[in-house]
Amino acid sequence: MQDHLVCYFGGALALASRNGFPSQYMDIGKRLTDTCWQMYRQMPTGLSPEIVYFNTVPHARDDLFVKVRVTRVINSRSTQPFIPPGSLN
């Protein structure tokens, strides 16, 4: 999960790397800033969402498992997917 205000942290990390903190901070700051830029760039409106949840599942196979579990559990009164609490654990 990333709040849009985290985007400012990339610049703070870059400044820190120039002021005595580890040089890896610059790389982390660059990657964080690029992620933020991509969030704005890829939205049709050009506005970034307030909060973003990233898919951290390491394999596409696991991703498919989650999709099947979500779409298979359907509320009989609705065509909208219904996910009972704890069903994806």
C-alpha positions as CSV (number, residue, x, y, z in Angstrom):
1,M,0.0,0.0,0.0
2,Q,1.3,3.5,-0.8
3,D,-0.3,6.8,0.1
4,H,0.3,9.5,-2.5
5,L,2.2,11.6,0.1
6,V,4.9,8.9,0.1
7,C,6.0,10.4,-3.3
8,Y,7.7,13.2,-1.3
9,F,9.9,10.6,0.4
10,G,11.8,9.8,-2.7
11,G,13.2,13.4,-2.8
12,A,14.0,13.2,1.0
13,L,15.9,9.9,0.4
14,A,17.9,11.5,-2.5
15,L,18.8,14.5,-0.3
16,A,19.8,12.2,2.5
17,S,22.1,10.2,0.2
18,R,24.0,13.5,-0.5
19,N,24.3,14.4,3.1
20,G,26.0,11.5,4.9
21,F,23.5,8.7,4.6
22,P,24.1,5.5,2.6
23,S,24.4,5.9,-1.2
24,Q,21.7,3.2,-1.6
25,Y,19.2,5.8,-0.5
26,M,19.6,7.5,-3.9
27,D,18.6,4.4,-5.8
28,I,15.6,3.8,-3.5
29,G,14.6,7.4,-3.9
30,K,14.8,7.2,-7.7
31,R,12.7,4.0,-7.8
32,L,10.1,5.4,-5.4
33,T,9.9,8.6,-7.5
34,D,9.6,6.6,-10.7
35,T,6.7,4.6,-9.2
36,C,5.0,7.8,-8.3
37,W,5.5,9.3,-11.7
38,Q,4.1,6.1,-13.3
39,M,1.0,6.3,-11.1
40,Y,0.2,9.8,-12.5
41,R,1.2,8.9,-16.1
42,Q,-0.9,5.8,-16.3
43,M,-4.1,7.3,-15.1
44,P,-6.4,8.6,-17.9
45,T,-7.1,11.8,-15.9
46,G,-3.4,12.4,-15.1
47,L,-4.2,12.4,-11.4
48,S,-2.8,9.8,-9.1
49,P,-5.0,7.8,-6.7
50,E,-5.0,8.7,-3.0
51,I,-3.9,5.2,-2.0
52,V,-2.5,2.4,-4.2
53,Y,-2.4,-1.3,-3.3
54,F,0.4,-3.1,-5.1
55,N,0.1,-6.8,-6.2
56,T,3.0,-8.4,-4.3
57,V,2.2,-12.0,-5.3
58,P,5.5,-13.3,-6.7
59,H,4.1,-15.6,-9.4
60,A,1.4,-15.4,-12.0
61,R,0.3,-18.8,-11.0
62,D,-0.6,-17.5,-7.5
63,D,-2.3,-14.5,-9.2
64,L,-4.5,-16.9,-11.2
65,F,-5.4,-18.8,-8.0
66,V,-6.6,-15.6,-6.3
67,K,-8.7,-14.6,-9.4
68,V,-10.3,-18.0,-9.6
69,R,-11.1,-17.9,-5.8
70,V,-12.6,-14.5,-6.1
71,T,-14.8,-15.2,-9.2
72,R,-15.9,-18.7,-8.0
73,V,-17.4,-17.3,-4.8
74,I,-20.5,-15.6,-6.1
75,N,-23.4,-14.3,-4.1
76,S,-26.5,-16.2,-5.5
77,R,-28.6,-13.0,-5.4
78,S,-26.2,-10.9,-7.4
79,T,-23.9,-11.1,-10.3
80,Q,-21.3,-9.1,-8.4
81,P,-18.4,-11.0,-6.9
82,F,-18.8,-11.7,-3.2
83,I,-15.8,-12.5,-1.2
84,P,-16.6,-13.8,2.3
85,P,-14.2,-12.5,5.0
86,G,-11.2,-14.8,5.4
87,S,-11.9,-16.8,2.2
88,L,-8.6,-15.9,0.6
89,N,-6.5,-16.8,3.5
